[in-house]
Amino acid sequence: MDTKGSQNQSANNLSTIPSEDGVVYIAVKGSLYANDSFVFGLGQEEVKALTAKFPGLGVDVVNGVSIKTNVLQTLNSLGQLGYKIISSTGETEITWTLQREI
């Protein structure tokens, strides 16, 4: 259990470390047919912002967090935080890569 928590703590701090080109990358995984989605790489403040919008948020997964809403609402909310989709892959279960300039 301690290992899982320490992995999540590290993942939550990842978005505070800028890449060489001044952007932060995160990943969103989900299905258009499901009522939950998963976000990887968010910082603590971004998790707090999503928690305010989606009260069911907070179930930790390895290196990320589960959000109890459909993936389109998750992507739209992340767009309001300044993230833009730069790629996606998959069919039934899709992973979107998003970036935000810092």
N, C-alpha and C positions, 0 to 999 in steps of 0.2 A: 504494500500500500504506500509506503513512504516513497518508493521509487516512482510510482505513478504520479504522486503529488509533485515531486521534484521535476519530473518531465513536464508537467503542465505549467509549473512556475517558469521554467526555461522558455517554453513556447510563448507564454504571455509576455515575456520580455523581448522576444525576437523583433517585434515591430518597432521597438524603440531604437534599434540599431540600424542606421541608414546604410543602404548599399552604396557602392561607389558612384552610381549615377543619381543619387539623391531621391530614391524612391523606396517604398516599402511594399513587399509582396505578401499576400495572404492567399489562402485557398478555401473555397466553399464546396462542400460535397453534398449532393442530395438528389432526389428524384422528383420529377414534376407530379408524380402520383402519390407522394407521401406528405405527411403533416409535420415533418421535422427535417432539420438540416444540420450540418456540422461545419464549423468554421475553425480554421487552423491559422495560428500566427498572430492573433490580435493582441494588442497591449491591454493593460489593466483598465485604462480610461475608456477604451472602446468597448470592452466587456461591460463596464458599468453603464455606458450609454445604451447598449442593447438590452441590458437587464431592466432598465427603466421602461423600455418600450415593450418587451416581451417578458412578463413576469415568470414564465416557466423556464427561463434560461438558467443555465448554470450547471447542468449535468456535465461533469468533466469526462472527456474522452482523452485518450492518449494524444498529447500535443495539441489539444483543442477544446472546444466546448460545443455542446449540443443545444440547438435552439428549437423550441416547440412551436414552430410555425412553418408554413411551406417555404420552399427555397426562393421563390420569386419575391416574397416579402422580405426575406433575409437579404437578398441582393439589392433590393430597392433601399433598404435601411442602410446598408453599407455604402451605397451611392450617396446618401445624404451625409455620410461621414467623410466623403471625398474620394472613395474608391471607385475605380473604373475597371470594367472587365477587359482583360487583354487576350484571354484565350479560354477555350473549353474543350473538354474531351469526354467521350462516353456516349452511351445511348440511353438505357433505362436509368442508370445511376450516372450522374454527370459531375465532373469536377471542373469548377471555374477558377481561374487564376485572376486575381485582382491586384491592382497597384494603386498607390497613392503617393503623390509627390510630397516631400517634406521641405 
